[in-house]
Amino acid sequence: MLERVTPMQLLRHGTARRVPLVPMTPLQQVRAGRLPRRLVQLVVGLVLFGATMALILRAGLGLEPWGVLTYGLIQHVPVSYGAMVVISSFVVLLLWIPLRQWPGLGTVANALVVGLATDATLALVPPVEGLARQVPLMLLGVVGNGVAGALYIGSQLGPGPRDGLMTGLHRRTGRSVRLVRTALEVTVVAVGWLLGGVLGVGTVVYALLVGPVVQAFLPLLTVPVDPPAPRQSESSSLRASGSCRQDHTAAASAEVSSTNDTASAQRSADPGSDTRETATW
């Protein structure tokens, strides 16, 4: 007789997984295996992300930080909310250029699909009134948004435009990911509010909950991929060090390098790492 598994047990089992988020170039992301499954997961995650953004907007209790900026911008530019999401995504991608970031397939898809899904959901879901409806809709939007983030990040096809800006600034400035994220979100909220964006309890709830939700679901939803092969120069160096047994220094260096790479991959698999905790979109 099969043992019955509860959703909580499934979630606990998922969070115990250790599947690394592998650093890859855009071409390596496409060649890393399991592409059909990863593409489906990417699209589902992006559509769900846009839909839950619309739910947070319809709840009317305050928007997520980047949503505050988007709402403020459409008070002055005559385009739809979703269209502004697309426009702002490509503007953010322009900021990748001085940071020497390269967008992946998932990055470009994020910039297009999220805004389209947001507008489609706004056309289907009317605004709600009364806290008895607003609060559950807001919570559904926030939790669903975190699950959606884990879906598209776990597909390992490239970060979203805003994630890439955050990690690029982290790499270029040497500041912690949390500090860079906080500075970015405080800035966009302040600018959005000055432009007429909507702040509220939903903004605070999103800031507090979305990170833990992504952290909880990302180990369960990360798709294992084939790590990229070492570059030709690295392979030649390793073969040379293996054939020259008298060169103990080179052999020791190769061993230390391999150990460090393995440790780095294991750290990236930890659900509590900065990358997992802060990447939202």
Contacts in CASP RR format, 6 or more apart in sequence:
PFRMAT RR
TARGET T0000
AUTHOR 0000-0000-0000
METHOD contacts of the structure
MODEL  1
MLERVTPMQLLRHGTARRVPLVPMTPLQQVRAGRLPRRLVQLVVGLVLFG
ATMALILRAGLGLEPWGVLTYGLIQHVPVSYGAMVVISSFVVLLLWIPLR
QWPGLGTVANALVVGLATDATLALVPPVEGLARQVPLMLLGVVGNGVAGA
LYIGSQLGPGPRDGLMTGLHRRTGRSVRLVRTALEVTVVAVGWLLGGVLG
VGTVVYALLVGPVVQAFLPLLTVPVDPPAPRQSESSSLRASGSCRQDHTA
AASAEVSSTNDTASAQRSADPGSDTRETATW
10 220 0 8 1.000
11 216 0 8 1.000
11 217 0 8 1.000
11 220 0 8 1.000
13 220 0 8 1.000
14 219 0 8 1.000
14 220 0 8 1.000
15 216 0 8 1.000
15 219 0 8 1.000
15 220 0 8 1.000
15 271 0 8 1.000
16 219 0 8 1.000
17 219 0 8 1.000
17 220 0 8 1.000
17 222 0 8 1.000
18 219 0 8 1.000
18 266 0 8 1.000
18 269 0 8 1.000
18 270 0 8 1.000
19 219 0 8 1.000
19 222 0 8 1.000
19 223 0 8 1.000
19 224 0 8 1.000
19 269 0 8 1.000
20 222 0 8 1.000
20 265 0 8 1.000
20 266 0 8 1.000
20 268 0 8 1.000
20 269 0 8 1.000
21 153 0 8 1.000
21 154 0 8 1.000
21 156 0 8 1.000
21 222 0 8 1.000
21 268 0 8 1.000
21 269 0 8 1.000
21 275 0 8 1.000
21 276 0 8 1.000
22 32 0 8 1.000
22 156 0 8 1.000
22 225 0 8 1.000
22 227 0 8 1.000
22 228 0 8 1.000
22 265 0 8 1.000
22 268 0 8 1.000
23 268 0 8 1.000
24 32 0 8 1.000
24 156 0 8 1.000
24 225 0 8 1.000
24 228 0 8 1.000
25 102 0 8 1.000
25 228 0 8 1.000
26 102 0 8 1.000
26 103 0 8 1.000
26 104 0 8 1.000
26 105 0 8 1.000
26 158 0 8 1.000
28 228 0 8 1.000
29 104 0 8 1.000
29 105 0 8 1.000
29 156 0 8 1.000
29 157 0 8 1.000
29 158 0 8 1.000
30 105 0 8 1.000
30 157 0 8 1.000
31 226 0 8 1.000
31 228 0 8 1.000
32 156 0 8 1.000
32 225 0 8 1.000
32 226 0 8 1.000
32 227 0 8 1.000
32 228 0 8 1.000
33 225 0 8 1.000
33 226 0 8 1.000
34 223 0 8 1.000
34 224 0 8 1.000
34 225 0 8 1.000
37 223 0 8 1.000
38 155 0 8 1.000
38 156 0 8 1.000
38 157 0 8 1.000
38 223 0 8 1.000
38 225 0 8 1.000
39 155 0 8 1.000
39 157 0 8 1.000
41 151 0 8 1.000
41 152 0 8 1.000
41 154 0 8 1.000
41 155 0 8 1.000
41 221 0 8 1.000
41 223 0 8 1.000
42 105 0 8 1.000
42 106 0 8 1.000
42 109 0 8 1.000
42 151 0 8 1.000
42 152 0 8 1.000
42 155 0 8 1.000
42 157 0 8 1.000
43 109 0 8 1.000
43 113 0 8 1.000
44 151 0 8 1.000
45 148 0 8 1.000
45 149 0 8 1.000
45 151 0 8 1.000
45 152 0 8 1.000
45 155 0 8 1.000
46 106 0 8 1.000
46 109 0 8 1.000
46 110 0 8 1.000
46 113 0 8 1.000
46 114 0 8 1.000
46 117 0 8 1.000
46 148 0 8 1.000
46 152 0 8 1.000
47 113 0 8 1.000
47 117 0 8 1.000
48 117 0 8 1.000
48 144 0 8 1.000
48 147 0 8 1.000
48 148 0 8 1.000
48 151 0 8 1.000
49 114 0 8 1.000
49 117 0 8 1.000
49 145 0 8 1.000
49 148 0 8 1.000
49 149 0 8 1.000
49 152 0 8 1.000
49 281 0 8 1.000
50 85 0 8 1.000
50 113 0 8 1.000
50 114 0 8 1.000
50 115 0 8 1.000
50 117 0 8 1.000
50 118 0 8 1.000
50 121 0 8 1.000
50 148 0 8 1.000
51 117 0 8 1.000
51 118 0 8 1.000
51 120 0 8 1.000
51 121 0 8 1.000
51 148 0 8 1.000
52 140 0 8 1.000
52 141 0 8 1.000
52 142 0 8 1.000
52 144 0 8 1.000
52 145 0 8 1.000
52 146 0 8 1.000
52 148 0 8 1.000
53 64 0 8 1.000
53 67 0 8 1.000
53 85 0 8 1.000
53 114 0 8 1.000
53 115 0 8 1.000
53 118 0 8 1.000
53 121 0 8 1.000
53 141 0 8 1.000
53 145 0 8 1.000
54 81 0 8 1.000
54 117 0 8 1.000
54 118 0 8 1.000
54 119 0 8 1.000
54 121 0 8 1.000
54 122 0 8 1.000
54 125 0 8 1.000
55 121 0 8 1.000
55 125 0 8 1.000
55 137 0 8 1.000
55 138 0 8 1.000
55 140 0 8 1.000
55 141 0 8 1.000
56 62 0 8 1.000
56 63 0 8 1.000
56 64 0 8 1.000
56 138 0 8 1.000
56 141 0 8 1.000
56 142 0 8 1.000
56 145 0 8 1.000
56 202 0 8 1.000
56 206 0 8 1.000
57 63 0 8 1.000
57 67 0 8 1.000
57 71 0 8 1.000
57 81 0 8 1.000
57 118 0 8 1.000
57 122 0 8 1.000
58 122 0 8 1.000
58 125 0 8 1.000
58 126 0 8 1.000
58 127 0 8 1.000
58 128 0 8 1.000
58 137 0 8 1.000
59 128 0 8 1.000
59 134 0 8 1.000
59 135 0 8 1.000
59 137 0 8 1.000
59 138 0 8 1.000
59 141 0 8 1.000
59 202 0 8 1.000
60 127 0 8 1.000
60 128 0 8 1.000
60 134 0 8 1.000
60 138 0 8 1.000
60 198 0 8 1.000
61 134 0 8 1.000
61 135 0 8 1.000
61 138 0 8 1.000
61 200 0 8 1.000
61 201 0 8 1.000
61 202 0 8 1.000
61 205 0 8 1.000
62 68 0 8 1.000
62 138 0 8 1.000
62 198 0 8 1.000
62 199 0 8 1.000
62 200 0 8 1.000
62 201 0 8 1.000
62 202 0 8 1.000
62 203 0 8 1.000
63 70 0 8 1.000
63 71 0 8 1.000
63 197 0 8 1.000
63 198 0 8 1.000
63 199 0 8 1.000
63 200 0 8 1.000
63 202 0 8 1.000
63 203 0 8 1.000
63 206 0 8 1.000
64 142 0 8 1.000
64 145 0 8 1.000
64 202 0 8 1.000
64 203 0 8 1.000
64 206 0 8 1.000
64 207 0 8 1.000
64 210 0 8 1.000
65 185 0 8 1.000
65 188 0 8 1.000
65 189 0 8 1.000
65 203 0 8 1.000
65 206 0 8 1.000
65 207 0 8 1.000
66 88 0 8 1.000
66 162 0 8 1.000
66 185 0 8 1.000
66 188 0 8 1.000
66 281 0 8 1.000
67 197 0 8 1.000
68 188 0 8 1.000
68 189 0 8 1.000
68 192 0 8 1.000
68 193 0 8 1.000
68 197 0 8 1.000
68 198 0 8 1.000
68 199 0 8 1.000
68 203 0 8 1.000
69 88 0 8 1.000
69 188 0 8 1.000
69 189 0 8 1.000
69 191 0 8 1.000
69 192 0 8 1.000
69 195 0 8 1.000
69 197 0 8 1.000
70 81 0 8 1.000
70 82 0 8 1.000
70 84 0 8 1.000
70 85 0 8 1.000
70 88 0 8 1.000
71 81 0 8 1.000
71 192 0 8 1.000
71 196 0 8 1.000
71 197 0 8 1.000
71 198 0 8 1.000
72 192 0 8 1.000
72 195 0 8 1.000
72 196 0 8 1.000
72 197 0 8 1.000
73 84 0 8 1.000
73 88 0 8 1.000
73 192 0 8 1.000
73 195 0 8 1.000
74 80 0 8 1.000
74 81 0 8 1.000
74 84 0 8 1.000
75 195 0 8 1.000
75 196 0 8 1.000
75 197 0 8 1.000
76 195 0 8 1.000
77 84 0 8 1.000
79 87 0 8 1.000
80 119 0 8 1.000
80 122 0 8 1.000
81 115 0 8 1.000
81 118 0 8 1.000
81 119 0 8 1.000
81 122 0 8 1.000
82 114 0 8 1.000
82 115 0 8 1.000
82 116 0 8 1.000
82 118 0 8 1.000
82 119 0 8 1.000
82 122 0 8 1.000
83 115 0 8 1.000
83 119 0 8 1.000
85 114 0 8 1.000
85 115 0 8 1.000
85 118 0 8 1.000
86 111 0 8 1.000
86 112 0 8 1.000
86 114 0 8 1.000
86 115 0 8 1.000
86 116 0 8 1.000
89 110 0 8 1.000
89 111 0 8 1.000
89 112 0 8 1.000
89 114 0 8 1.000
89 115 0 8 1.000
89 160 0 8 1.000
89 161 0 8 1.000
89 162 0 8 1.000
90 111 0 8 1.000
90 161 0 8 1.000
92 161 0 8 1.000
92 162 0 8 1.000
92 165 0 8 1.000
93 103 0 8 1.000
93 107 0 8 1.000
93 111 0 8 1.000
93 161 0 8 1.000
95 165 0 8 1.000
96 102 0 8 1.000
96 103 0 8 1.000
96 161 0 8 1.000
96 164 0 8 1.000
96 165 0 8 1.000
96 168 0 8 1.000
99 165 0 8 1.000
99 168 0 8 1.000
99 169 0 8 1.000
99 171 0 8 1.000
99 172 0 8 1.000
101 164 0 8 1.000
101 165 0 8 1.000
101 167 0 8 1.000
101 168 0 8 1.000
103 158 0 8 1.000
103 161 0 8 1.000
104 157 0 8 1.000
104 158 0 8 1.000
105 157 0 8 1.000
105 158 0 8 1.000
106 152 0 8 1.000
106 155 0 8 1.000
106 157 0 8 1.000
106 158 0 8 1.000
106 159 0 8 1.000
106 160 0 8 1.000
107 158 0 8 1.000
107 159 0 8 1.000
107 160 0 8 1.000
107 161 0 8 1.000
107 164 0 8 1.000
109 157 0 8 1.000
110 152 0 8 1.000
110 160 0 8 1.000
110 161 0 8 1.000
110 281 0 8 1.000
111 160 0 8 1.000
111 161 0 8 1.000
114 281 0 8 1.000
128 134 0 8 1.000
128 137 0 8 1.000
138 201 0 8 1.000
138 202 0 8 1.000
138 205 0 8 1.000
139 205 0 8 1.000
142 202 0 8 1.000
142 205 0 8 1.000
142 206 0 8 1.000
142 209 0 8 1.000
142 210 0 8 1.000
142 213 0 8 1.000
143 209 0 8 1.000
143 213 0 8 1.000
144 213 0 8 1.000
145 206 0 8 1.000
145 210 0 8 1.000
145 213 0 8 1.000
145 280 0 8 1.000
146 210 0 8 1.000
146 211 0 8 1.000
146 213 0 8 1.000
146 214 0 8 1.000
146 217 0 8 1.000
146 280 0 8 1.000
147 213 0 8 1.000
147 217 0 8 1.000
147 221 0 8 1.000
149 214 0 8 1.000
149 279 0 8 1.000
149 280 0 8 1.000
149 281 0 8 1.000
150 213 0 8 1.000
150 214 0 8 1.000
150 216 0 8 1.000
150 217 0 8 1.000
150 218 0 8 1.000
150 220 0 8 1.000
150 221 0 8 1.000
150 222 0 8 1.000
151 217 0 8 1.000
151 221 0 8 1.000
152 160 0 8 1.000
152 281 0 8 1.000
153 159 0 8 1.000
153 163 0 8 1.000
153 214 0 8 1.000
153 218 0 8 1.000
153 222 0 8 1.000
153 279 0 8 1.000
154 218 0 8 1.000
154 221 0 8 1.000
154 222 0 8 1.000
154 223 0 8 1.000
155 223 0 8 1.000
156 222 0 8 1.000
156 223 0 8 1.000
156 225 0 8 1.000
159 167 0 8 1.000
159 279 0 8 1.000
160 281 0 8 1.000
162 184 0 8 1.000
162 280 0 8 1.000
162 281 0 8 1.000
163 279 0 8 1.000
163 280 0 8 1.000
163 281 0 8 1.000
165 184 0 8 1.000
166 177 0 8 1.000
166 180 0 8 1.000
166 181 0 8 1.000
166 184 0 8 1.000
166 278 0 8 1.000
166 279 0 8 1.000
167 177 0 8 1.000
167 275 0 8 1.000
167 279 0 8 1.000
169 175 0 8 1.000
169 180 0 8 1.000
169 184 0 8 1.000
170 176 0 8 1.000
170 177 0 8 1.000
170 180 0 8 1.000
173 180 0 8 1.000
176 274 0 8 1.000
177 274 0 8 1.000
177 275 0 8 1.000
177 278 0 8 1.000
178 274 0 8 1.000
178 278 0 8 1.000
181 278 0 8 1.000
185 207 0 8 1.000
189 199 0 8 1.000
189 203 0 8 1.000
193 199 0 8 1.000
210 280 0 8 1.000
211 277 0 8 1.000
211 278 0 8 1.000
211 280 0 8 1.000
214 276 0 8 1.000
214 277 0 8 1.000
214 279 0 8 1.000
214 280 0 8 1.000
215 271 0 8 1.000
215 272 0 8 1.000
215 276 0 8 1.000
215 277 0 8 1.000
216 271 0 8 1.000
218 271 0 8 1.000
218 276 0 8 1.000
219 269 0 8 1.000
219 271 0 8 1.000
219 276 0 8 1.000
227 265 0 8 1.000
229 235 0 8 1.000
230 238 0 8 1.000
237 254 0 8 1.000
238 254 0 8 1.000
240 250 0 8 1.000
241 247 0 8 1.000
241 250 0 8 1.000
241 251 0 8 1.000
241 253 0 8 1.000
241 254 0 8 1.000
242 251 0 8 1.000
242 254 0 8 1.000
244 250 0 8 1.000
245 251 0 8 1.000
267 273 0 8 1.000
268 275 0 8 1.000
270 276 0 8 1.000
END
